[in-house]
Amino acid sequence: MLNNRCMEILGSIGEMKISATRKGFTLIELLVVIGIIGVLVALFLPGIQSVREAGRRTYCSNNVRQLALAVSLYHDTFGAFPPARYQSRPDADPLNKCGLETPTWLARIMPFIEQAANGEKWDFADPWYQADEEIRITVPDIFLCPTRRGGERSVGIRNLAQGGGWAPCGCPIPPRPPLIVEGALCDYAGNHGDLTPGATGDPTDFYYGGNGTGVIISSRPDCENGRAVASLDHTQMSSVSDGTSNTFLLGEKYVPTQYVKQFPFDSPAYDGDHLPASCRLAGPGLRLATGAEDVMADMFSFGSWHPGGVYFAMVDGGVRFLSTRTDTKILGSLANRHDAQIVKMVP
């Protein structure tokens, strides 16, 4: 009987070992579980990314709205929209050719985007690169689209070493010694209009003062002793004859991935010598960029890194998300403040 009892005990111990063994995972079972988890991650990741992009789009549209409000407040204060920059025409009196490198409109709206302290430090009659580095590299949060910029330092570099002559746009290039300057970047640009004034080097071309068909356009300077002290051209709310809800005020600017923080697509936002630094155009000849890798888009194009579209603010402050496939004729009508081609925008 003792032997039988021992056998029973040994049998029970064996069953316990088998039972304990069965509670673990085999290698095959572990691989199957890992595979299932991988499939689930692959299924849910696009949804998570979509939710994140929706949040980024909301943030970006709010930036566009706040910048539009700042420009509107500037208009209320000074009676006109801020000039994109100063740019004399080739046929101007030599005594009235000045201000080519002065700060852009983005420096002028500082007091209206809670940057009053920095705004007071800008001298709009001096070249932008002569401003204190502290204000040149300060990047207000509303300058940046979170889809394009992460937590990195959003400061670009402009090499100002030039030897004189004329740029392809017909703009004069003043000679100067080598100079590398840092400046804040911005993902939004003013609407300078369309290409109807021309781009052939004539005094009537779009990039010269007073010729832009948009709202935030280059202005001829009023010069005193070689310094630009005021604008000769003023775009006012009343001059937007196509309607404030039917005309672009500003929008997202195109920057391809390979040119992030690089001239000429992603130039410091206060660089008044380089028009695409703060303004873009739209219409026939300048469609919206289709994405971050659009190699056919131009440095004057509007565009974004959002899938499928670009945010714009209208002159009345309304924000619209336009498809990248929007017809260029429609874009041209929306960019031109007074061409009598009115496109009704649906909220």
SVG drawing of the C-alpha trace seen along z (x, -y; Angstrom):
<svg xmlns="http://www.w3.org/2000/svg" viewBox="-21 -114 54 116">
<polyline fill="none" stroke="black" stroke-width="0.4" points="0.0,0.0 2.9,-2.3 4.2,-1.8 0.8,-2.5 0.6,-5.7 4.0,-6.8 3.0,-6.2 -0.1,-8.3 2.0,-11.2 4.5,-11.0 1.6,-11.0 0.1,-14.1 3.5,-15.9 3.8,-15.0 0.3,-16.4 1.2,-19.6 4.3,-20.0 2.4,-19.4 -0.3,-21.9 2.4,-24.5 4.0,-24.0 0.8,-24.5 0.4,-28.0 3.4,-29.4 3.8,-30.5 5.6,-28.6 7.8,-30.6 5.3,-30.1 2.5,-31.5 4.6,-34.5 5.4,-35.2 1.7,-35.0 0.8,-37.5 3.6,-39.9 2.2,-39.6 -1.3,-40.4 -0.1,-43.4 1.8,-44.6 -1.4,-44.2 -3.4,-46.2 -0.8,-49.0 -0.8,-49.2 -4.6,-49.4 -4.8,-52.1 -1.7,-54.2 -3.3,-56.0 -6.3,-56.9 -4.0,-58.2 -2.0,-60.2 -5.3,-61.5 -6.4,-62.7 -3.0,-64.4 -3.2,-66.1 -6.7,-67.3 -5.3,-69.0 -2.5,-70.5 -4.9,-71.9 -7.0,-73.5 -3.9,-75.1 -2.8,-76.3 -6.2,-77.7 -6.2,-79.6 -2.7,-81.1 -4.1,-82.3 -7.1,-83.8 -5.0,-85.6 -2.6,-87.0 -5.6,-88.3 -7.0,-89.9 -3.6,-91.6 -3.5,-93.0 -7.1,-94.3 -6.1,-96.0 -3.1,-97.6 -5.5,-98.8 -7.8,-100.3 -4.9,-102.0 -3.1,-103.4 -5.9,-103.6 -4.3,-101.2 -2.9,-97.6 0.8,-97.3 3.1,-97.5 4.7,-94.2 8.0,-96.0 9.5,-99.1 10.5,-98.7 11.2,-101.6 10.5,-101.4 13.3,-101.4 12.1,-104.7 11.8,-106.5 13.7,-109.7 17.2,-108.7 16.5,-110.7 13.4,-108.5 15.2,-105.1 15.7,-103.8 14.4,-101.3 15.0,-98.2 16.1,-96.1 13.9,-97.5 11.7,-95.1 8.6,-93.4 5.0,-93.7 5.5,-90.9 7.6,-93.2 5.0,-96.0 2.2,-93.9 4.2,-93.0 2.2,-95.3 -1.0,-93.5 0.3,-89.9 1.3,-90.5 4.9,-91.4 4.7,-95.1 8.1,-95.2 9.8,-93.7 7.8,-95.9 9.1,-99.1 12.7,-98.0 12.3,-97.9 13.4,-100.9 11.5,-100.6 13.9,-103.0 16.9,-100.7 17.9,-97.5 16.2,-94.5 19.6,-92.8 20.8,-95.8 18.2,-95.2 19.3,-93.6 19.8,-89.9 17.4,-89.4 14.4,-90.7 15.5,-89.2 15.5,-85.7 12.4,-85.9 9.8,-83.6 6.2,-84.3 4.2,-81.0 1.6,-82.1 4.3,-82.3 4.6,-78.5 2.4,-75.7 2.8,-72.6 2.5,-70.3 5.7,-71.7 7.7,-72.8 8.3,-70.7 10.1,-71.8 13.3,-72.7 14.7,-76.2 12.8,-77.9 15.5,-80.4 16.8,-80.7 20.0,-82.1 20.4,-84.6 23.7,-85.0 23.8,-88.7 27.1,-88.5 26.3,-90.0 28.2,-91.8 25.7,-94.2 23.8,-94.0 20.2,-92.8 18.3,-89.8 16.2,-87.7 13.1,-89.5 14.6,-92.8 15.3,-93.8 18.6,-95.7 21.2,-93.8 23.2,-96.3 26.9,-95.5 28.1,-94.7 30.7,-92.7 30.0,-89.1 27.4,-89.0 25.4,-86.0 22.4,-86.9 19.9,-84.9 16.2,-85.7 12.9,-84.2 11.0,-82.0 7.3,-82.2 4.9,-79.7 2.4,-82.4 2.6,-85.0 0.7,-88.1 -1.3,-88.1 0.7,-90.1 -1.8,-89.4 -1.5,-87.6 0.8,-87.9 -1.3,-90.2 1.0,-93.2 3.8,-91.3 7.3,-90.0 9.6,-91.1 11.6,-93.9 9.3,-96.7 8.4,-99.4 4.9,-98.0 5.9,-94.5 4.2,-93.1 7.2,-93.2 7.7,-97.0 6.0,-99.4 2.3,-100.0 1.9,-97.4 0.7,-94.4 -2.9,-93.4 -3.2,-91.8 -3.7,-93.4 -0.4,-93.3 1.8,-94.6 5.2,-96.3 5.1,-100.1 7.2,-102.8 9.0,-104.6 8.9,-108.3 12.7,-109.0 14.3,-111.7 18.1,-111.8 18.3,-108.3 16.0,-106.8 12.5,-105.5 10.3,-107.4 6.8,-106.5 4.8,-104.6 3.7,-106.3 1.2,-103.5 -1.6,-102.6 -4.0,-99.6 -7.1,-100.3 -10.3,-98.3 -12.2,-100.5 -9.8,-99.5 -10.8,-95.8 -13.6,-96.3 -14.2,-92.6 -15.4,-92.2 -13.6,-91.6 -15.1,-88.1 -13.9,-87.2 -10.3,-88.3 -7.3,-86.7 -5.5,-88.6 -2.8,-86.0 -2.2,-82.3 0.2,-79.4 3.4,-79.6 4.9,-76.7 8.2,-75.4 9.5,-72.1 11.1,-69.6 14.5,-69.9 14.5,-73.7 13.4,-74.0 15.4,-76.8 17.1,-77.5 17.0,-80.4 15.0,-81.2 11.9,-79.2 12.4,-79.5 14.0,-82.9 13.9,-85.0 10.4,-86.5 11.6,-90.1 13.8,-90.1 12.4,-93.0 14.9,-92.5 13.4,-89.1 9.7,-89.3 8.9,-85.5 10.1,-85.8 6.8,-87.4 4.5,-87.3 3.2,-84.9 1.0,-85.1 -1.7,-83.0 -3.4,-82.6 -2.6,-81.4 1.1,-80.5 1.1,-80.0 -1.1,-77.1 -1.2,-75.9 1.6,-73.5 0.1,-70.0 2.3,-68.9 5.6,-69.1 7.4,-67.4 5.9,-69.3 8.9,-69.9 6.9,-72.0 5.7,-74.6 7.4,-78.0 9.0,-80.0 6.1,-82.5 3.5,-79.8 1.1,-79.4 1.1,-75.8 1.1,-73.7 2.1,-70.4 -1.6,-69.6 -3.0,-66.7 -5.2,-68.1 -5.4,-71.8 -4.1,-75.2 -5.4,-77.7 -6.2,-81.2 -7.6,-84.2 -9.9,-86.5 -9.8,-90.3 -12.9,-90.1 -11.1,-87.7 -12.8,-84.5 -10.6,-81.4 -10.9,-79.0 -9.3,-75.7 -8.8,-75.5 -8.1,-72.3 -4.8,-72.1 -6.7,-71.3 -8.4,-74.7 -8.4,-76.1 -5.8,-78.7 -8.3,-81.1 -10.3,-81.0 -7.2,-81.5 -6.3,-84.5 -9.7,-86.1 -9.4,-85.5 -5.8,-87.0 -6.7,-90.1 -8.5,-92.7 -10.1,-94.6 -10.4,-92.6 -14.2,-92.5 -14.1,-88.7 -15.9,-87.8 -15.8,-84.3 -18.3,-83.6 -16.6,-81.7 -18.8,-79.1 -18.3,-78.9"/>
</svg>
